[in-house]
Amino acid sequence: MNVLLISPEFPNTFWSFKHALNFVRKKAAFPPLGLLTIAAMLPPLWELRLLDLNIRPLSESDLAWADCAFISGMVVQKQSAREVIGRCRKAGLLTVAGGPLFTSEWEAFPEVDHFVLNEAELTLPPFLADLAAGKPGRLYRSGDFADIAATPAPRWDLADLGRYAMMSIQCSRGCPFQCEFCNVTVLFGHRHRAKSAAQVIAELDALYARGWRRGIFFVDDNFIGNKKHLKSELLPALIAWRQDKRDITFTTEVSINLADDEELMRLLAAAGFTTVFIGIETPDDQSLSECSKKQNRNRDLIEDIRRIQRAGLQVQGGFILGFDNDSPSIFQRQIEFIQNSGIVMAMVGMLQAPPGTKLYERLRLEGRLRGELSGDNVDGTTNIIPAMGLDALREGYKAVLDCIYSPEKYYQRVKTFLYEYRLPATGLGGYDLQHKLAFFRSLYRLGILGKERSQYWRLLVWTSLHRPRLMSLAVTLAIYGHHFRTVCELRIL
């Protein structure tokens, strides 16, 4: 059987990094890890092709070649997924869908032949067995959670690695926390399930053997969900692995309680982690209580962030507007918090309620759900009726983004971060030719043509005087700022 593994296109959002990728001549930020892992579970005699629509479009020759299409994606890829499904159906292909989008909303896609939902380690084998027997069902799902110690390594040979800015791997699933708005635990549970250190090293070895020499994103729901496992097994293994591979660095997602553990921060930096994404959400303690974000409450969040930055870890932050406890003052408070924290990459979105979450159920009972969830944090929509009113939320949201991504505020935030940040002994990793050329492209696009040219040059001068070893990081952040401003201008403001 000839099978297309199709990843739908991402819209132009903060997380697409589309306008930053142009500087390094890459087509997409990350490969579709889920599909590459699924590929390793399919029958060895099947012919497989990965088609990432963020790299190239679906062609008529692709459809003519294939017998079947496996489609997987996130909610934000919904529009592209619908178009792909329509074309595959028209071409007579058998369509099989799975992943977070379809697990949450499979009933909204009546054209799909078969759904393989939840965790594929549990639901894919029975589907394949029924398919081989000539009697496949339409819906395969499970309420259990898989032992990912048996999960195979992704089929990296199917991907054109040179088209991506970073690689991604997963070493654990599940999160111990219970944030009301988050669907991570709906999909993967509260119990932290981890691959062995040997598994993770084998996956890294496979990437390295294929010539990968840049950043790798650990896409775990909460990388520090099991600190004992990290300290005793995984991080020591990563430290040993990187002894002769200092050009590779790591990024991941953690919770703010990382700031409480000096040893863990030290080990993360020693293992090559340079950046962590943290869901900060809001500086308002009542709103944190409302959404059950207990790990963020009763803290000096600014000092926590600075402690992490001083440990050699850049903090990227997620922020949410539209909690019931949010008053009109929240917009200015968010601006001030983001500026004072030095969180350069501040991903701000309006509160949304993913199906299956506690927030969704609460608002459903209150009659406060509206429309579909887009999963897009910059389209100015939400599927809830906010307590402050939708128009007020939208206007405040736009005002926050207009402010924090204005050249003046953005570059000010970069300096705040660079002042606090301490370069880890392991460095910031290697740079290929395109990343080195990105510096010269930034000189022209940002320093000569850009609206921010005066702030750009001031940043370079300031960095050369005060933090010369961080010049490459300063330029990278300037390029990211160009992306964020462009997204805001094209889609929001």
C-alpha positions as CSV (number, residue, x, y, z in Angstrom):
1,M,0.0,0.0,0.0
2,N,1.2,3.5,-0.9
3,V,0.6,5.8,2.1
4,L,0.8,9.6,2.3
5,L,1.5,10.9,5.8
6,I,0.1,14.4,5.6
7,S,0.7,17.3,8.1
8,P,-1.7,20.2,7.3
9,E,-0.5,23.7,7.0
10,F,-0.2,26.0,10.0
11,P,-1.6,29.5,9.6
12,N,0.6,32.6,10.1
13,T,0.8,32.8,13.9
14,F,3.3,33.6,16.5
15,W,4.3,29.9,16.8
16,S,4.8,29.5,13.0
17,F,7.9,31.8,13.1
18,K,7.3,32.2,9.4
19,H,8.8,35.7,9.1
20,A,11.8,34.7,11.1
21,L,12.4,31.5,9.2
22,N,13.0,33.6,6.0
23,F,16.2,34.9,7.6
24,V,17.7,31.4,7.8
25,R,16.1,30.0,4.6
26,K,14.0,27.4,6.4
27,K,10.5,26.4,5.5
28,A,9.1,25.3,8.8
29,A,10.0,25.5,12.5
30,F,9.6,21.8,13.4
31,P,8.9,18.5,11.6
32,P,5.6,16.6,12.3
33,L,6.9,14.4,15.1
34,G,3.6,12.5,15.6
35,L,3.4,11.4,11.9
36,L,7.1,10.4,11.9
37,T,6.4,8.3,15.0
38,I,3.3,6.7,13.5
39,A,5.4,5.9,10.4
40,A,7.6,3.6,12.6
41,M,4.4,1.7,13.7
42,L,3.1,1.0,10.2
43,P,3.7,-2.3,8.3
44,P,7.3,-2.5,6.9
45,L,6.1,-3.4,3.4
46,W,4.0,-0.3,3.0
47,E,5.5,2.5,0.9
48,L,5.5,5.8,2.9
49,R,5.9,9.4,2.0
50,L,5.8,12.3,4.4
51,L,4.1,15.4,3.1
52,D,4.4,18.4,5.3
53,L,2.3,21.1,3.7
54,N,4.4,23.7,5.5
55,I,7.2,22.5,3.3
56,R,5.4,22.0,0.0
57,P,1.8,21.7,-1.3
58,L,-0.1,18.6,-2.0
59,S,0.2,17.8,-5.7
60,E,-2.0,15.8,-8.1
61,S,1.0,13.4,-8.5
62,D,1.0,12.8,-4.8
63,L,-2.7,11.9,-4.9
64,A,-2.2,9.7,-8.0
65,W,0.6,7.8,-6.3
66,A,-1.2,7.1,-3.0
67,D,-3.8,4.5,-1.9
68,C,-4.3,6.0,1.5
69,A,-3.7,9.2,3.5
70,F,-2.9,9.3,7.2
71,I,-3.7,12.9,8.4
72,S,-2.7,14.3,11.8
73,G,-2.6,17.8,13.2
74,M,-3.5,20.2,15.9
75,V,-6.6,22.4,16.3
76,V,-4.9,25.4,14.7
77,Q,-4.4,23.3,11.5
78,K,-8.2,22.7,11.2
79,Q,-8.8,24.7,8.0
80,S,-5.9,23.2,6.1
81,A,-7.0,19.7,7.4
82,R,-10.5,20.2,5.9
83,E,-9.0,21.1,2.5
84,V,-6.7,18.1,2.6
85,I,-9.5,15.7,3.5
86,G,-11.6,17.0,0.7
87,R,-8.9,16.6,-1.9
88,C,-8.1,13.1,-0.7
89,R,-11.7,12.0,-0.8
90,K,-12.1,13.5,-4.3
91,A,-9.1,11.5,-5.4
92,G,-10.6,8.3,-4.0
93,L,-8.0,7.8,-1.2
94,L,-8.8,6.0,2.0
95,T,-8.5,8.6,4.8
96,V,-7.3,7.9,8.3
97,A,-7.1,10.7,10.9
98,G,-5.7,11.0,14.3
99,G,-3.9,13.4,16.6
100,P,-5.1,16.2,19.0
101,L,-7.4,17.9,16.4
102,F,-9.4,14.7,15.6
103,T,-9.3,13.3,19.1
104,S,-11.1,16.4,20.3
105,E,-13.4,17.0,17.3
106,W,-13.7,13.9,15.3
107,E,-17.4,14.3,14.8
108,A,-16.9,17.5,12.9
109,F,-15.2,15.5,10.1
110,P,-17.8,13.2,8.6
111,E,-15.8,12.8,5.4
112,V,-13.0,10.8,7.1
113,D,-13.2,7.0,6.6
114,H,-11.4,6.0,9.8
115,F,-10.4,7.7,13.1
116,V,-7.4,6.4,15.1
117,L,-7.6,8.6,18.2
118,N,-5.9,9.1,21.6
119,E,-2.5,7.5,21.8
120,A,-1.6,5.5,18.7
121,E,0.4,2.9,20.6
122,L,-3.0,1.7,21.9
123,T,-5.4,2.4,19.0
124,L,-3.3,1.9,15.8
125,P,-2.6,-1.9,16.3
126,P,-6.3,-2.9,16.4
127,F,-7.0,-0.7,13.4
128,L,-4.2,-2.2,11.4
129,A,-5.3,-5.7,12.3
130,D,-8.9,-5.0,11.3
131,L,-7.7,-3.4,8.0
132,A,-5.6,-6.4,7.2
133,A,-8.6,-8.6,7.8
134,G,-10.7,-6.5,5.5
135,K,-13.1,-5.2,8.2
136,P,-11.8,-1.9,9.5
137,G,-14.1,0.0,11.9
138,R,-14.6,3.8,11.7
139,L,-13.6,4.8,15.3
140,Y,-10.7,3.5,17.4
141,R,-10.1,5.2,20.8
142,S,-9.0,4.4,24.3
143,G,-9.3,5.8,27.8
144,D,-6.1,4.2,28.8
145,F,-2.6,5.7,28.5
146,A,0.3,4.0,26.8
147,D,3.6,2.8,28.1
148,I,5.8,5.0,26.0
149,A,8.9,2.9,27.0
150,A,7.7,0.8,24.0
151,T,7.2,3.7,21.6
152,P,9.5,3.3,18.5
153,A,11.9,6.0,17.4
154,P,10.6,8.4,14.7
155,R,11.3,7.7,11.1
156,W,13.6,10.6,10.4
157,D,14.6,9.2,7.1
158,L,11.2,10.3,5.7
159,A,11.8,14.0,6.5
160,D,13.9,16.5,4.7
161,L,15.7,17.7,7.8
162,G,17.4,20.6,6.0
163,R,14.0,22.4,5.6
164,Y,13.5,22.8,9.3
165,A,14.9,25.2,11.9
166,M,14.8,22.7,14.8
167,M,14.1,19.1,15.4
168,S,11.7,17.8,18.1
169,I,11.6,14.7,20.2
170,Q,9.5,13.6,23.1
171,C,10.7,11.8,26.2
172,S,7.6,12.0,28.4
173,R,3.8,12.6,28.5
174,G,1.4,13.8,31.1
175,C,1.3,16.7,33.6
176,P,0.7,16.6,37.3
177,F,-1.2,19.9,37.4
178,Q,-4.9,20.6,36.7
179,C,-5.1,24.0,34.9
180,E,-8.8,24.5,34.1
181,F,-8.2,25.7,30.5
182,C,-5.6,23.1,29.5
183,N,-6.3,20.0,27.4
184,V,-3.0,18.3,28.0
185,T,-4.3,16.2,30.8
186,V,-7.4,15.4,28.8
187,L,-5.2,14.0,26.1
188,F,-2.4,12.5,28.1
189,G,-3.4,12.3,31.7
190,H,-1.9,13.5,35.0
191,R,0.6,10.7,35.5
192,H,4.0,11.5,34.2
193,R,5.1,8.7,31.8
194,A,8.7,8.8,30.6
195,K,10.9,7.0,28.1
196,S,14.2,5.6,29.4
197,A,17.3,7.6,29.2
198,A,18.6,4.9,26.7
199,Q,15.6,5.5,24.5
200,V,16.1,9.2,24.4
201,I,19.8,8.9,23.7
202,A,19.1,6.4,20.9
203,E,16.7,9.0,19.3
204,L,19.4,11.7,19.6
205,D,22.0,9.4,18.1
206,A,19.7,8.8,15.1
207,L,19.3,12.5,14.5
208,Y,23.0,13.1,14.9
209,A,23.8,10.3,12.5
210,R,21.7,12.0,9.9
211,G,23.8,15.1,10.2
212,W,21.7,17.2,12.6
213,R,23.8,19.8,14.4
214,R,21.4,22.4,15.7
215,G,18.6,22.9,18.3
216,I,16.2,20.2,19.4
217,F,12.9,20.8,21.1
218,F,11.7,18.4,23.8
219,V,8.0,18.7,23.2
220,D,7.0,17.2,26.6
221,D,3.9,18.5,28.3
222,N,5.9,19.4,31.4
223,F,9.5,18.3,31.1
224,I,10.1,18.6,34.9
225,G,7.0,16.6,35.8
226,N,9.2,13.9,37.3
227,K,12.3,15.6,38.8
228,K,13.7,12.4,40.3
229,H,13.8,10.8,36.9
230,L,15.5,13.9,35.4
231,K,18.1,14.2,38.1
232,S,19.0,10.6,38.4
233,E,18.8,9.3,34.8
234,L,18.0,11.6,31.9
235,L,20.0,14.8,32.6
236,P,23.2,12.9,33.5
237,A,22.8,10.9,30.3
238,L,22.3,14.1,28.3
239,I,25.3,15.8,29.9
240,A,27.5,12.8,29.0
241,W,26.1,12.6,25.4
242,R,26.8,16.3,24.7
243,Q,30.5,16.2,25.8
244,D,31.5,16.1,22.1
245,K,28.4,17.5,20.6
246,R,28.3,21.1,22.0
247,D,26.8,22.4,18.8
248,I,23.4,20.9,19.8
249,T,21.2,22.7,22.3
250,F,17.8,21.9,23.8
251,T,14.5,23.7,24.4
252,T,11.5,22.5,26.4
253,E,8.4,23.3,28.3
254,V,8.4,23.5,32.1
255,S,6.4,24.9,35.0
256,I,7.4,27.9,37.1
257,N,8.3,25.7,40.1
258,L,11.6,25.1,38.3
259,A,12.7,28.3,40.0
260,D,12.5,26.5,43.3
261,D,15.2,23.9,42.4
262,E,18.7,25.3,42.0
263,E,20.1,21.8,41.4
264,L,17.7,21.1,38.6
265,M,18.3,24.5,36.9
266,R,22.1,23.8,37.1
267,L,21.7,20.3,35.5
268,L,19.4,21.6,32.7
269,A,22.0,24.3,31.8
270,A,24.8,21.7,32.0
271,A,22.8,19.3,29.7
272,G,22.6,22.0,27.0
273,F,19.1,23.5,27.7
274,T,19.1,27.1,26.7
275,T,15.4,28.0,26.6
276,V,12.3,27.0,28.6
277,F,8.6,27.9,27.8
278,I,6.5,28.5,30.9
279,G,2.8,29.2,31.2
280,I,2.8,32.4,33.3
281,E,-0.8,33.2,32.2
282,T,-1.4,36.3,34.4
283,P,0.0,38.4,37.2
284,D,-3.5,38.4,38.9
285,D,-3.6,35.9,41.8
286,Q,-7.4,35.7,41.8
287,S,-7.4,34.7,38.1
288,L,-4.7,32.1,38.8
289,S,-7.0,30.7,41.5
290,E,-9.9,30.8,39.2
291,C,-8.2,28.6,36.6
292,S,-6.6,26.3,39.2
293,K,-3.1,27.4,38.3
294,K,-1.9,26.7,41.8
295,Q,1.7,26.3,40.9
296,N,1.9,29.9,39.9
297,R,0.1,31.4,43.0
298,N,1.6,33.1,46.0
299,R,4.9,33.8,44.2
300,D,7.1,36.6,43.2
301,L,6.8,35.6,39.6
302,I,9.2,38.3,38.4
303,E,11.9,37.1,40.7
304,D,11.2,33.5,39.8
305,I,11.8,34.4,36.1
306,R,14.9,36.3,36.9
307,R,16.3,33.4,38.9
308,I,15.8,31.1,35.9
309,Q,17.4,33.6,33.5
310,R,20.4,33.9,35.8
311,A,20.7,30.1,35.7
312,G,21.4,30.4,31.9
313,L,17.9,29.6,30.7
314,Q,15.9,32.0,28.5
315,V,12.2,32.1,29.6
316,Q,9.5,32.2,26.9
317,G,6.1,32.9,28.4
318,G,2.5,32.1,27.7
319,F,-0.1,34.7,28.8
320,I,-3.9,34.7,28.8
321,L,-6.4,37.5,28.8
322,G,-10.1,37.0,29.5
323,F,-10.5,35.2,32.9
324,D,-13.7,36.0,34.8
325,N,-11.7,37.8,37.4
326,D,-9.9,40.0,34.9
327,S,-10.9,43.7,35.3
328,P,-10.1,46.4,32.8
329,S,-6.8,47.0,34.6
330,I,-5.5,43.6,33.5
331,F,-4.3,44.8,30.2
332,Q,-1.9,47.4,31.6
333,R,-0.9,45.0,34.3
334,Q,0.0,42.4,31.7
335,I,2.1,44.9,29.8
336,E,4.0,46.0,32.9
337,F,4.6,42.5,34.0
338,I,5.9,41.4,30.6
339,Q,8.2,44.4,30.3
340,N,9.6,44.1,33.8
341,S,10.1,40.3,33.5
342,G,12.3,40.5,30.4
343,I,10.3,37.7,28.8
344,V,11.1,38.7,25.2
345,M,9.0,36.1,23.5
346,A,5.6,36.7,25.2
347,M,2.9,34.6,23.6
348,V,-0.3,36.4,24.6
349,G,-3.7,35.0,23.7
350,M,-7.4,35.3,24.6
351,L,-8.8,32.7,26.8
352,Q,-10.3,29.7,24.9
353,A,-12.0,26.6,26.1
354,P,-10.8,23.4,24.4
355,P,-13.4,20.6,24.4
356,G,-13.1,18.1,27.2
357,T,-11.5,20.6,29.7
358,K,-13.0,21.7,33.0
359,L,-13.3,25.2,31.6
360,Y,-15.3,23.9,28.6
361,E,-17.7,22.0,30.8
362,R,-18.2,24.9,33.2
363,L,-18.9,27.4,30.5
364,R,-21.2,25.0,28.7
365,L,-23.3,24.7,31.8
366,E,-23.3,28.5,32.1
367,G,-24.4,28.9,28.4
368,R,-21.2,30.8,27.6
369,L,-19.8,28.8,24.7
370,R,-19.8,30.3,21.2
371,G,-18.6,29.0,17.9
372,E,-15.7,26.7,17.3
373,L,-12.3,26.7,18.9
374,S,-9.7,28.0,16.4
375,G,-6.6,27.1,18.3
376,D,-5.1,30.3,16.8
377,N,-3.8,32.8,19.4
378,V,-3.7,35.7,17.0
379,D,-6.9,35.6,15.1
380,G,-8.8,37.7,17.6
381,T,-11.5,35.0,18.2
382,T,-12.5,32.9,21.2
383,N,-15.1,30.2,21.7
384,I,-16.2,31.7,25.0
385,I,-18.4,34.6,26.1
386,P,-16.0,36.5,28.5
387,A,-17.3,38.1,31.7
388,M,-15.9,41.5,30.7
389,G,-17.6,41.3,27.3
390,L,-16.2,40.2,24.0
391,D,-15.6,43.7,22.5
392,A,-13.7,44.9,25.6
393,L,-11.6,41.8,25.6
394,R,-10.7,42.1,21.9
395,E,-9.8,45.8,22.2
396,G,-7.7,45.2,25.3
397,Y,-6.0,42.2,23.7
398,K,-5.1,44.3,20.7
399,A,-3.8,47.1,22.9
400,V,-1.5,44.7,24.7
401,L,0.0,43.3,21.6
402,D,0.3,46.7,20.0
403,C,2.3,47.8,23.0
404,I,4.6,44.9,23.7
405,Y,5.6,44.3,20.1
406,S,6.1,47.9,19.2
407,P,9.8,48.4,18.4
408,E,10.5,50.6,21.5
409,K,8.9,48.2,24.0
410,Y,10.3,45.0,22.4
411,Y,13.9,46.2,22.2
412,Q,13.7,47.5,25.7
413,R,12.6,44.0,26.8
414,V,15.5,42.4,25.0
415,K,17.9,44.6,26.9
416,T,16.2,43.8,30.2
417,F,16.6,40.1,29.4
418,L,20.2,40.3,28.3
419,Y,21.1,42.3,31.4
420,E,19.7,39.5,33.7
421,Y,20.8,36.5,31.6
422,R,23.9,34.6,32.4
423,L,25.5,32.7,29.5
424,P,25.8,29.0,30.5
425,A,29.2,27.3,30.3
426,T,28.0,25.1,27.6
427,G,27.3,28.1,25.3
428,L,24.5,28.6,22.9
429,G,25.2,25.9,20.4
430,G,26.5,25.9,16.8
431,Y,25.3,27.9,13.8
432,D,25.2,26.6,10.2
433,L,26.0,28.9,7.3
434,Q,22.4,30.1,6.9
435,H,22.3,31.1,10.6
436,K,25.5,33.0,10.1
437,L,24.2,34.7,7.0
438,A,21.0,35.7,8.9
439,F,23.1,38.3,10.8
440,F,23.9,40.1,7.5
441,R,20.4,39.8,6.3
442,S,19.2,41.4,9.6
443,L,21.6,44.3,9.0
444,Y,19.9,45.0,5.7
445,R,16.2,44.1,6.5
446,L,16.1,45.4,10.1
447,G,19.0,47.9,10.2
448,I,18.3,49.6,6.9
449,L,14.7,48.8,5.7
450,G,13.0,48.1,9.0
451,K,10.7,50.4,11.0
452,E,12.8,49.5,14.0
453,R,16.2,50.4,12.5
454,S,17.1,52.9,15.2
455,Q,16.2,50.5,18.0
456,Y,18.1,47.7,16.2
457,W,21.3,49.6,15.9
458,R,21.1,50.8,19.5
459,L,20.7,47.2,20.6
460,L,23.8,46.1,18.7
461,V,25.8,48.9,20.2
462,W,24.5,48.3,23.7
463,T,25.2,44.6,23.4
464,S,28.7,45.1,22.1
465,L,29.5,47.3,25.1
466,H,27.7,45.4,27.8
467,R,27.1,41.8,26.7
468,P,29.4,41.2,23.7
469,R,29.3,37.4,24.1
470,L,25.5,37.6,23.6
471,M,25.6,39.3,20.2
472,S,24.3,36.3,18.3
473,L,21.4,36.0,20.8
474,A,20.6,39.7,20.5
475,V,20.4,39.4,16.7
476,T,18.3,36.3,17.0
477,L,15.8,38.1,19.3
478,A,15.7,41.1,16.9
479,I,14.7,38.7,14.1
480,Y,12.0,37.1,16.3
481,G,10.7,40.6,17.0
482,H,10.4,41.2,13.3
483,H,8.3,38.1,13.0
484,F,6.0,39.0,15.9
485,R,5.4,42.5,14.7
486,T,4.7,41.3,11.2
487,V,2.1,38.8,12.5
488,C,0.5,41.6,14.5
489,E,0.4,44.0,11.6
490,L,-1.0,41.4,9.1
491,R,-3.5,39.6,11.4
492,I,-4.4,41.8,14.3
493,L,-3.7,45.5,14.2
